[in-house]
Amino acid sequence: MDRMLYVAMSGARETLIAQGNASNNMANANTTGFLADLNQFRSMPVFGQGHPTRVYALDERPQTDFTHGTIQQTGRDLDVAVKDGGWIAVQAADGAEAYTRRGDLRVDANGVLTNGAGRPVMGNSGPIALPPYDAIQIGTDGTISIRPQGAAASELAVIDRIKLVAPDYQRMVKGEDGLMRLKDGGEAPAAFEQRLVSGALESSNVNIVNEMVNMIELSRRFEMQIKLMKTAEETATAGASVLRPV
């Protein structure tokens, strides 16, 4: 009975992990530029002393879904969407460079340009800081121009340029913070050919219907594994009663 119980237990545990992944995708269905996480199950033998006679279920995230969301016009000056396969470089919480397609930009109290998640946007030489301004424009190549506060309408000053990159998807990995990084831990070079769409945002690529169906299937699978564990318990109890001395 230990084999039956072990397989059911490991399957239930890994199903809960898969449920968490599906729930995270669902929770970010309306998050700008969010990329869904893919998920799969596979069998994993238990290696140790002797022959591997036990096999358990293993849930894993093999890759991120790099399908782009739809570009929606907003008309807001600080909203940008990345065309094709490009990425916006931002500064992660640990200070390292990371990449995202989230372009709902804003200026914080210190004048630092950040995205909707609060991550500073990288420019030619680090995070972009803006002086007080009356108007701002972001060009298709990422160039940021402002009309300084109190200046004439014809006076525009170029402040910096948003760093856009385009590394191969196979070299990228998604972190727990939702940001993409290079697998080797390095920084991608600027891709000057990449372009932005101003006054627009890219939607999440999560397919809500598919995720809901997946969550229902995982819920039923979990219930089946719990029933299997209960059956193992009942079988063990029945076997023990047969062997019990009269």
N, C-alpha and C positions, 0 to 999 in steps of 0.2 A: 504493500500500500504506500510505502514511502515514495516510490517513483511517481505514482499517480498524484499524490499530494504535492510533490515537489514541482511537477510540471504545471499543475493548476495554480499553485501559489506564485511561481515565477511569471506565468502568463498574466495573472491578475495584476501583479505589481507593474509589469511593463505596459499593460493596457492603461493603467492610471497615468503613467508617464506620457503615453501617446495622447490621452485625453487632455493633459495639460498643454501639450503642443497645439492641439486643435483649438482649445479654448483661447490660447494666446493669439492665434490667427484670427479667430472671431472677434476678439476684443479690439484688434487693430484694423478691422474692416474699413473704418473711416479715418485711419491715420494717414496723413499725407505722405506719399512716397514709400509706404511700408511694403516690404517684400515677404511673402508668405514662406514659412518653413515647410519643407517636404518631410515626409515621415515614412518609415518602413519597418517591418518586423523580419527577423531571420532567426534561424535555429543556431544555438551556440553550445557545443559540447562542454561539459564540465571536466577540465583536465586536472589530474592529480596523480596520486599513487595508484597503480593498476590501470586497467582499461577505462576509457571514457564511456561509461555505461549510462550516464545521465545527460540529458539535453534540456536546456531551458530556452525560453523565448527571450529575445533581445530586441528592444525597441531602439532605433537610432535615427538621427537626422542626417541623411546622406548628403544633402545639399540644400541650397536656397533656391526658390523659384525666381529666376531672373526675368520672368515675363514683365514687361512694363505695364503700368496702369494707364488709364486714359488721361489725357491732358485737358483740363477744364479751365476756361477763361474766368478770371476773377476781377481784372481791371485794377488790382492793387499794385502800387509802384514797387513794393518790396517782395512780391510773389514772383518766383521764377521756377520754371520746369526745365529739366535737362533733356536735350534731344538725344536720340539714339542711345548709345551704350555708355554715355558719360556719367561722371559722379562729381558731386561737390565735396571738396576737402574741408573737413572740420576738425576741431581739436577735441579729443575725447577727454573724459574725466581724469585720466592718468597723465594728460599732457601730450600724449602721442597723437599722431595724425591718423584720422579715420575717414571713411567715405560714406556718403548718403545721397539719396535722390530727393530728400525732403527739402523743399525750397520755400517754405513759409517763413521768410526772413523778417527780422525785427531788430531794433536798436535798443540795447538795454540802458540802464541808468548811467552807466559809465561810458556810453558811446560806442560800445563794442557791438559789431554786427553778429547776430546769432540766428540760428534757425528756431523753429517752433519747439524743439526739445531743449533749448537753452545752450546748445553747443556752439562755441565761437567759430565763425567761418574763416577759413584760411585765405590769405592773399599772397602776394609775391614774397613777403618776408615775415609771415606769421599771421596771427589773428588780425582782422581788419577793425580799425578804430576810426570812427567818424567824428569830425568836429560839428558843432551846432550848424544846422542847415535849414533852409526854407523849402527846398525841393531836392529830390534825388531821382536819378535815372540809372538803371542798370542795363547796359548794352547787351546785345546778343553774344558777344565774346566774353562777357563777365566784367567788363570795365564799369566801375562805379564813378559817376559824376554827380556833383552836388552844386547847388547854388548856395554859397555861404550865407549865413544869417545876416540880413540887412543889406546884402549886395543887390545890384541891379539885376533885372530879369535876364539880361544877356550874358552875365558873368557866370561861367561854369568852371569848376575846378575838378580835375581828375584826381581821385583819392587813391585808388588801388584797383586791383583786378582779382576777382574771385578765382581761386585755383580750381580748375577743372581737370579731371584725370580720366583715363580710359584704359585701365589694366584689363588683361584677359580674365574672364570670369573664373576660369579654372585656378587662377592664382589667388582668388579671394575667399575669405571665410567670414561668416557672420558671428559677431560676439553677442554676449548676453545682454548688452546694452542696445542691441538692434543695429549697431554700426558695422560696416564692412571694413575689413583690414586685409593686408597682404599676408598670405600664409607664412612667408619668411620673415615677417616683422618689419620689413623695410617701408619706404615711402615711394609711392608711384610718382613718376615725373609728370609735370604739367603737360596737358594735351591741348595745345593752342588752337587745334582745329575744331574742338568741341564748341557747341553753341547752346545758348539758353533761349527759352521763350519767356519774354517779360509779361507780367500781368497774368500769369497762369500757374496752376499747380498740377502735379501728377497725383492721381488718386492711388489708393492701395490696390494691389493686384489680387487681393483675397477674393475667391469665389465663395460667396456666402452660402449658396445652395449646396455646393460640394462639401463645404466644411460642416454644415448641419447634418447632411447625410452621413458623413464620416463620424461625427460625434454619436449619432444614433447607433451606428454599427459597433462602435467601440463600447458603448453602454451595454448593448446586448452581449457582446463578447465577454465583458466583465461579469455579467450575471451568469453566463454559462460556466465560467471558470469557478465562480463561487459555488454553484450547484455541484460541480465536479468535486470540489473540496468537501462539500457536505456528503456526497456519495461515498467518497473515500473514508470519511469518518464512520458512516453507517456500516460500510463493508467491514471495516476493522472491528467495530463493536460486535457485529454478527459473528465474525471469525473467532473473537475472544470468547463469546458465549458458548460456541461449539466446543472449544477446548477446555472450558471450565469444568472441573470435576463435579460430578453429581453428588 
